[in-house]
Amino acid sequence: MNAYELSKLLVDEYSAKILTYAKNRPRSVQDMCRQLNIPTTLGYRRVNILVSQGLLSCEGKALTRAGKWTRLYLSQVRRAFIFFDGGRVRLRCELNTGQIKSSEDWVASASVF
């Protein structure tokens, strides 16, 4: 993803809720969807995207009351910065591991404005 797409992902209402809710302890998608009032299908989609971008990680599994295994996810984002620099959108994420991820630059085309 480029900086523009990542910034949209981070400020998306559901992504922001998921990353915030799973900040301090691992949560299942079902728990996140129930507590945050997110449609289940949308919750799974957002979790998969956040995992693919390294912003959320699978921290293990837990047994549900129904006797099924479910994955638990933990937010990896400590801080995120979105800023404009010389006509470019830039994104910088500080992860819980101390790693800093910077996105590639995105230059807006004239058709965006």
N, C-alpha and C positions, 0 to 999 in steps of 0.2 A: 504494500500500500504506500501511496505517496503521502506527503504531509497533509494535503487537503482532505483526503479520504480518512486518514487517522484522526484528524481534528474533528471531523463529522462523527466518527465513531465514539470518540471520547465525550462529546457533548450531547450525544443521543440520550434521550431520557432514560431508556431502558438500560443501556450500557453503563451509564453513570450510576444508576441505582444498584446494578449488579456489582460493580466494582466497589462501591461504598459498603454494601451489605456484607460482602465477602472479604472485607479488609482485615478483620481481627481473628476470624476463625473460618475454617473450611465449611462450605455450605453445599447442599445438593441443589440441583436445578429445580426440583419439585418444591423445596423449601423456599428458594428465592422467588419463584413464581407465585406461590401462595402468599407469602408475607408482603411482597412488593406489588401484588395485583398486576402481574404480567401474564399475558396469555402463554400457555405452556409451549406451543410450537415456536413462538417468537423468542421465548426464554432460551430454548435449546439452540436456536439459530445464533442469538447474540453470544451465548457462552462459547459455541464453536468458533465464532469469529475472534472473540477475545483471546481464546486459547491459541489460535493460529498466529496471532500477532504477539504472543508472549506477555499479554497483559493480565492473564488469568492462567492459573496452572492447576492441574489435577493433583490433589494431595493425598489421594487414597480412596478407599471405598468404605461404605457403611451398610449394614443390613437394615432394611426398612421393617416396619411393623408387619408388612405383608409377606415378609420372608424373602424379599428380592434385594439384590445388591444394587447400590447406586453410587455413583462417583461424587466425590466432594471436591469443590473448587475453592481456591484462595486467590484473592487479588494480589497481583505483583506490583501494583503501582503505588509508589510512595508520594510522588508529585508529578504533575504534568504541566508543561508550559506550551502555550500556543502563541506565537508572535509573528509579526510582520517585519521583514528586514529587506529593505531595498526592493520592494515590490514582490517579494517572495513570502510564502507562508512557510513557517518552520515550526517544528514540533520537537520537544525534548521531554523525555520521560525518565525519571529517576525511579528505578525499581527497588524493591525491598532488599535485593541482594547487593545493592550499592552500584550496580551497573547502570550506566547512562546510555539510553538509546535515543539517537537523533534520527529524524526522518530525512528522507531526501527532500530537496527543495521542489516546490511546485510554483510555477509561474502561471498566473491566470491569463487565459487567452481573452481577446477582446470580446468574444461572444458571451463570456460569463457576466460581463457588466452590461 
